[in-house]
Amino acid sequence: MFLIENSSVRRWCVGVVIAVASFLFGPVFTTCAQSTKSAAAPPKTRIILDTDIGDDVDDAFALGLALESPEVELVGVTTAWGDTALRARMTRRMLRENGRADVPVAEGILTTGKTKFSQAEWANGGPGGKNANGVEFLLEEIRKRPGEITLVAIGPLTNVGAAIQRDAATFQKLQRVVLMGGSVRRGYGDLGYEPDRGPMAEYNIRSDVSAAQKLFASGVTIFMMPLDSTQLKLDEVKRDVLFGKKTTMTGELAELTREWGGRTPTLFDAMAVAFVIEPELCPVTKLHIEVDEKGFTREGKGKPNVSVCLESDAERFFRFAMPRWMKSKP
C-alpha cells in the first residue's frame, strides 16, 4: 500500500479523485437525486373552495387550513349565498394578508335570502377585484383540468346547482366533490353525551334544496361530511393556545372569531378541507342518500351514491389542524 504522508499532497490527491468522479458520474448522481426528490413529493391536490365565508367563522378556519397545507393547490375560491361580492372582498383580504393574492376569487350567484354576515366589518376592509362569475370560473377550471379538480363545497349549494344546470357534462369531469352538509343519523348538538335526537335539516342543504338534489343526482363522486362528524368544538383551552400565537393567520382568526361573537366556535367546514389532506381523519361509509323537499338527507336502500363520514375523532382532528393554523410567520 502506498502512503502519502504530506498532508498538502494528500488533500490535492483527494481533490483530484473527487473531481474525476464528479466528471464521470455526476450526471448519474444528479439523476438519482432528482428521482429521489420527485418520489418524495407527491402531486398536490387541486381544489376549488366554494364558501359562504363571513357568516359562521368556520369558513375562515377552513380557508386558513387550505392555505397552510402544502399538500393542497388552491386553484381558486368561489363565494356562495347572500352578498357574494362582500364575501369575495373578505376572501381577497385573507389571501392577500397571507401572501396568496395570486389565488383567483370569483363571485357566485347573489341571493336575497336571510344571511348572518357576522364578519362584515373585517370583510369591508378587503380589496375589490374583477367581477368574475363564480359558476363560469368553476366550469372553466374543470374544462382546463378534467378529472383533476376537487370541489370543496362548504356553503349553500347554489353555485353548484347552477353549474350542473348550465353544463352537466363538464361538471361530471370533476374528480370529486367533498361536501360539508347534511345530517344522516345525528343532528345539531348530538355530541354523544346524551341520547341522539336524530337527523335534522342541515343549513347548507336546506338553504337551496333544489341545488342539493341536483348534486346528489349528478353522478359525480361525492364525499359527504355531515353534522354526524363535523361538530368540532374549539374549546377555551385550544382557542387560547391558538390565539396566543402572534401570526398573521392566528391574528385574523382571532379577530374574525371576535366579530362572529362567540367564544367557542364549531368548526364544521374545516373537516371538509382536512379530509382532502388526510382522509383517515373522517372514515367514510358508502350509502344511498336522497335529499327530500325539506332539506333532510335521508338514507335509502338504492345503489350507494355518496361516501359519508358518520363519525370522527375531534381530538385527532385538532392535533392535525392546530399546528397548521399556528405555523405561519409572525
Backbone torsions as a table, in degrees:
resi	resn	phi	psi	omega
1	MET	NA	137.6	-177.9
2	PHE	-95.3	121.5	-177.7
3	LEU	-105.3	132.3	176.4
4	ILE	-103.7	111.8	-174.9
5	GLU	-87.4	-28.2	-179.1
6	ASN	-75.4	121.4	-174.7
7	SER	-65.9	-36.2	180.0
8	SER	-64.7	-43.9	178.5
9	VAL	-64.8	-38.8	-179.4
10	ARG	-62.9	-43.6	178.8
11	ARG	-63.5	-38.4	179.4
12	TRP	-62.9	-42.5	-180.0
13	CYS	-64.2	-43.4	178.7
14	VAL	-61.0	-41.9	179.0
15	GLY	-61.4	-41.0	179.2
16	VAL	-63.5	-44.0	-179.8
17	VAL	-60.8	-43.8	-179.9
18	ILE	-64.7	-41.7	-179.0
19	ALA	-63.5	-43.1	-179.9
20	VAL	-65.5	-42.5	179.6
21	ALA	-63.4	-39.7	178.7
22	SER	-65.5	-38.8	-179.9
23	PHE	-66.4	-42.8	-176.1
24	LEU	-77.8	-39.1	-169.9
25	PHE	-117.4	1.2	-178.1
26	GLY	-52.5	-49.4	179.6
27	PRO	-57.7	-35.6	178.9
28	VAL	-65.5	-46.3	-179.7
29	PHE	-62.2	-41.5	-179.3
30	THR	-63.2	-45.0	179.6
31	THR	-61.9	-43.4	179.7
32	CYS	-62.8	-42.5	-179.6
33	ALA	-63.9	-42.5	179.1
34	GLN	-64.9	-39.7	179.0
35	SER	-63.9	-41.5	179.5
36	THR	-64.0	-43.7	179.4
37	LYS	-62.7	-42.1	-179.5
38	SER	-64.2	-41.0	-179.0
39	ALA	-67.2	-29.5	-176.2
40	ALA	-83.1	-10.6	-176.1
41	ALA	-121.0	89.8	179.3
42	PRO	-64.9	155.5	-179.0
43	PRO	-63.1	147.4	179.5
44	LYS	-73.4	152.6	175.5
45	THR	-84.6	120.6	-179.6
46	ARG	-83.6	123.3	-179.4
47	ILE	-127.8	149.5	164.3
48	ILE	-114.9	129.2	-178.5
49	LEU	-100.6	119.5	176.4
50	ASP	-104.7	114.5	-164.8
51	THR	-140.9	146.1	170.8
52	ASP	-102.0	47.1	-178.7
53	ILE	-52.7	137.1	178.3
54	GLY	114.5	-16.5	174.9
55	ASP	-87.9	-101.5	169.5
56	ASP	-67.7	151.7	-172.6
57	VAL	-80.7	-6.4	-176.3
58	ASP	-65.8	-25.8	177.3
59	ASP	-63.2	-38.9	178.9
60	ALA	-64.4	-39.7	176.6
61	PHE	-64.5	-38.2	178.8
62	ALA	-65.1	-45.6	177.1
63	LEU	-62.3	-42.6	178.0
64	GLY	-59.6	-39.3	179.0
65	LEU	-65.5	-39.7	177.3
66	ALA	-63.8	-40.6	-178.5
67	LEU	-68.8	-29.6	-176.4
68	GLU	-99.9	17.2	-179.2
69	SER	-117.5	108.8	-176.9
70	PRO	-66.8	-13.2	179.3
71	GLU	-75.0	-10.8	-172.5
72	VAL	-111.6	137.5	166.9
73	GLU	-107.5	111.1	-179.1
74	LEU	-82.3	100.2	-177.2
75	VAL	-69.3	-33.6	179.5
76	GLY	175.7	171.2	178.3
77	VAL	-127.9	131.9	172.4
78	THR	-113.8	138.1	-177.1
79	THR	-99.6	142.5	-171.3
80	ALA	-127.9	143.2	165.0
81	TRP	74.7	135.5	176.7
82	GLY	66.9	-137.9	-178.5
83	ASP	-80.8	83.3	-175.5
84	THR	-69.5	-23.3	176.9
85	ALA	-68.9	-43.4	178.3
86	LEU	-67.3	-37.2	176.2
87	ARG	-62.3	-36.8	178.4
88	ALA	-65.5	-40.3	177.1
89	ARG	-60.6	-42.9	179.7
90	MET	-63.0	-43.8	180.0
91	THR	-62.8	-44.4	179.7
92	ARG	-61.8	-38.2	178.8
93	ARG	-64.1	-44.1	-179.1
94	MET	-65.4	-40.3	178.0
95	LEU	-64.6	-47.0	-177.7
96	ARG	-61.4	-45.4	-175.4
97	GLU	-71.0	-16.4	176.4
98	ASN	-105.5	19.3	174.7
99	GLY	73.4	24.0	-177.9
100	ARG	-126.4	41.7	178.3
101	ALA	-65.9	-10.0	178.8
102	ASP	-74.5	-15.9	-177.1
103	VAL	-76.6	124.4	179.6
104	PRO	-67.2	143.4	174.9
105	VAL	-124.8	128.5	-178.3
106	ALA	-125.0	137.1	-177.2
107	GLU	-81.8	127.2	176.8
108	GLY	-81.0	-168.7	-175.2
109	ILE	-70.7	126.2	175.9
110	LEU	-69.3	132.6	175.2
111	THR	-124.1	158.4	-176.8
112	THR	-107.5	6.1	178.1
113	GLY	-65.7	159.9	-178.8
114	LYS	-65.2	127.4	175.9
115	THR	-125.8	170.6	-178.2
116	LYS	-125.7	63.4	-175.2
117	PHE	-70.1	86.6	-172.8
118	SER	-78.2	-19.3	-173.8
119	GLN	-111.1	31.4	-176.1
120	ALA	-64.2	-34.9	-178.7
121	GLU	-60.0	-47.2	179.1
122	TRP	-69.1	-39.2	-178.3
123	ALA	-62.7	-36.3	-178.6
124	ASN	-64.4	-17.2	176.9
125	GLY	-84.2	1.2	-178.6
126	GLY	-82.7	157.6	-179.3
127	PRO	-76.0	151.5	171.5
128	GLY	-74.6	-178.1	-179.8
129	GLY	-170.1	-178.9	177.4
130	LYS	-63.0	141.1	-178.7
131	ASN	-80.0	63.0	-178.6
132	ALA	-70.2	141.9	-179.9
133	ASN	-83.1	118.6	-174.1
134	GLY	-63.4	-39.7	-178.7
135	VAL	-67.3	-45.2	179.9
136	GLU	-68.2	-35.8	176.4
137	PHE	-59.3	-46.4	-179.9
138	LEU	-59.5	-48.8	-177.9
139	LEU	-65.4	-39.6	-178.7
140	GLU	-65.8	-39.7	178.8
141	GLU	-66.7	-35.4	176.1
142	ILE	-65.3	-41.4	178.9
143	ARG	-62.4	-37.8	-180.0
144	LYS	-68.0	-35.8	-173.6
145	ARG	-132.1	64.9	-178.5
146	PRO	-60.2	133.2	178.7
147	GLY	78.7	4.9	-174.9
148	GLU	-115.6	-14.3	-172.7
149	ILE	-97.5	131.4	168.9
150	THR	-101.0	121.8	175.0
151	LEU	-91.1	118.9	176.9
152	VAL	-101.9	105.5	-174.0
153	ALA	-103.2	113.0	-174.6
154	ILE	-125.5	22.8	176.5
155	GLY	-139.1	-177.0	171.4
156	PRO	-53.6	148.1	-164.2
157	LEU	-95.3	29.6	-177.7
158	THR	-60.2	-46.8	178.9
159	ASN	-62.7	-39.8	-179.1
160	VAL	-64.2	-47.3	179.2
161	GLY	-61.8	-39.4	179.6
162	ALA	-67.0	-37.9	178.1
163	ALA	-64.2	-41.5	178.1
164	ILE	-64.7	-43.5	179.9
165	GLN	-62.1	-39.6	-175.8
166	ARG	-76.2	-41.2	-174.9
167	ASP	-156.3	79.2	-176.5
168	ALA	-63.2	-34.8	-177.9
169	ALA	-64.5	-41.3	177.5
170	THR	-69.0	-43.7	-179.3
171	PHE	-57.1	-35.6	-179.5
172	GLN	-68.0	-9.8	178.6
173	LYS	-89.1	4.7	168.2
174	LEU	-61.1	147.9	171.5
175	GLN	-65.9	-42.1	-179.2
176	ARG	-174.5	165.2	169.2
177	VAL	-115.8	128.1	172.1
178	VAL	-107.8	116.6	-168.0
179	LEU	-115.4	130.4	163.5
180	MET	-96.7	111.3	-179.4
181	GLY	173.9	159.5	175.7
182	GLY	90.0	172.0	179.5
183	SER	-153.9	115.7	-172.0
184	VAL	-100.6	-53.0	-179.2
185	ARG	-126.3	-18.1	179.1
186	ARG	-126.0	147.7	178.2
187	GLY	-111.4	-168.4	178.1
188	TYR	-58.2	132.0	176.6
189	GLY	84.9	-3.1	177.3
190	ASP	-85.3	92.4	-173.9
191	LEU	-109.7	6.7	177.2
192	GLY	94.4	-1.6	-179.3
193	TYR	-90.4	-22.7	178.4
194	GLU	-131.6	167.4	176.9
195	PRO	-57.6	136.3	179.3
196	ASP	-63.4	144.4	178.8
197	ARG	-93.4	-0.7	177.8
198	GLY	91.9	175.4	-175.6
199	PRO	-67.1	155.9	178.1
200	MET	-133.3	168.0	174.0
201	ALA	-80.9	106.4	-175.6
202	GLU	-76.7	149.7	-170.3
203	TYR	-55.9	-51.7	-175.4
204	ASN	-61.1	-34.3	-179.1
205	ILE	-79.1	-48.3	-174.7
206	ARG	-72.6	-17.7	178.6
207	SER	-65.6	-33.5	177.0
208	ASP	-145.1	81.8	-175.3
209	VAL	-61.3	-43.3	-177.6
210	SER	-60.0	-42.8	178.9
211	ALA	-64.5	-41.5	178.3
212	ALA	-62.2	-41.3	178.6
213	GLN	-62.3	-39.4	177.3
214	LYS	-62.0	-43.0	-179.2
215	LEU	-63.0	-46.6	-175.4
216	PHE	-70.6	-17.4	177.1
217	ALA	-101.1	4.1	-170.7
218	SER	-76.6	-21.1	-175.7
219	GLY	86.1	-2.9	177.1
220	VAL	-75.1	147.6	175.6
221	THR	-65.5	124.5	-176.8
222	ILE	-122.6	130.9	169.5
223	PHE	-113.5	123.4	-169.7
224	MET	-114.2	124.9	176.6
225	MET	-109.4	92.1	-175.1
226	PRO	-87.1	-175.7	177.1
227	LEU	-57.6	-28.5	-178.7
228	ASP	-53.1	-31.8	-170.9
229	SER	-127.5	6.6	-172.4
230	THR	-121.1	9.8	179.8
231	GLN	-85.6	75.7	-170.6
232	LEU	-102.1	99.2	-172.5
233	LYS	-83.8	121.3	173.3
234	LEU	-81.9	93.2	-174.3
235	ASP	-74.1	176.3	-174.4
236	GLU	-61.0	-37.9	-178.3
237	VAL	-65.1	-50.8	179.6
238	LYS	-64.1	-41.2	179.5
239	ARG	-58.5	-45.0	-178.1
240	ASP	-67.6	-36.6	175.9
241	VAL	-64.0	-46.2	-177.3
242	LEU	-65.2	-50.8	-175.9
243	PHE	-76.1	-11.9	175.5
244	GLY	-74.4	-16.5	176.1
245	LYS	-83.1	119.9	-174.6
246	LYS	-91.4	79.5	176.7
247	THR	-124.1	169.7	177.6
248	THR	-57.8	-47.9	-176.5
249	MET	-64.3	-50.2	-177.4
250	THR	-66.8	-33.8	176.3
251	GLY	-63.4	-42.9	177.5
252	GLU	-63.0	-47.8	-178.2
253	LEU	-63.3	-36.1	177.5
254	ALA	-66.3	-44.0	-179.2
255	GLU	-67.3	-41.7	179.4
256	LEU	-66.4	-36.4	176.3
257	THR	-65.8	-38.2	177.4
258	ARG	-62.4	-46.3	179.5
259	GLU	-65.6	-35.6	178.1
260	TRP	-60.0	-35.8	170.2
261	GLY	103.5	-6.1	179.4
262	GLY	-104.6	171.7	-179.6
263	ARG	-102.7	-33.8	-175.3
264	THR	-130.0	82.5	-177.4
265	PRO	-65.5	151.9	172.6
266	THR	-98.7	123.5	-168.9
267	LEU	-96.9	58.1	179.9
268	PHE	-48.6	-56.0	-168.8
269	ASP	-68.2	-27.3	-177.5
270	ALA	-63.2	-26.6	-179.9
271	MET	-65.5	-33.1	-179.8
272	ALA	-62.8	-42.2	177.9
273	VAL	-69.3	-42.7	179.7
274	ALA	-60.1	-38.4	179.9
275	PHE	-62.1	-38.7	178.5
276	VAL	-58.5	-38.7	-175.3
277	ILE	-84.1	-42.0	-173.5
278	GLU	-137.6	82.8	-174.6
279	PRO	-58.4	-24.7	-178.7
280	GLU	-65.4	-16.2	178.8
281	LEU	-67.7	-20.9	-177.9
282	CYS	-145.1	78.7	-177.4
283	PRO	-59.3	142.0	-172.5
284	VAL	-110.9	156.6	175.3
285	THR	-126.9	134.7	179.6
286	LYS	-78.0	127.3	-179.4
287	LEU	-138.7	160.8	169.0
288	HIS	-97.1	118.5	-177.1
289	ILE	-119.3	132.7	173.7
290	GLU	-122.2	145.1	178.2
291	VAL	-100.3	119.3	-179.3
292	ASP	-87.1	178.8	-172.6
293	GLU	-68.1	-15.5	178.7
294	LYS	-97.0	-2.0	178.5
295	GLY	93.5	10.7	174.2
296	PHE	-79.1	142.1	174.7
297	THR	-101.1	99.5	-170.4
298	ARG	-93.4	138.3	171.7
299	GLU	-74.1	132.7	176.1
300	GLY	-122.5	-177.6	-177.0
301	LYS	-106.4	9.8	179.8
302	GLY	-79.5	-171.3	178.0
303	LYS	-62.8	133.9	179.9
304	PRO	-55.5	133.9	178.0
305	ASN	-124.0	-1.5	-177.2
306	VAL	-145.2	144.3	169.6
307	SER	-101.0	116.9	-169.7
308	VAL	-113.1	134.2	172.4
309	CYS	-92.0	111.5	-174.7
310	LEU	-94.1	-12.6	-178.5
311	GLU	-160.2	143.2	176.7
312	SER	-139.8	166.1	178.4
313	ASP	-102.4	105.8	-175.0
314	ALA	-61.2	-40.2	-178.6
315	GLU	-65.0	-39.4	178.0
316	ARG	-65.1	-39.2	177.4
317	PHE	-60.1	-48.3	-177.0
318	PHE	-67.6	-33.3	175.9
319	ARG	-66.3	-27.4	175.0
320	PHE	-77.0	-47.5	-169.6
321	ALA	-83.3	-37.4	-173.6
322	MET	-57.2	-49.0	179.8
323	PRO	-59.8	-29.5	179.4
324	ARG	-71.7	-46.5	178.3
325	TRP	-62.0	-28.6	-173.7
326	MET	-93.4	-3.8	-169.1
327	LYS	-87.7	-12.0	-175.9
328	SER	-65.6	161.2	-176.1
329	LYS	-71.3	151.2	176.4
330	PRO	-60.8	NA	NA
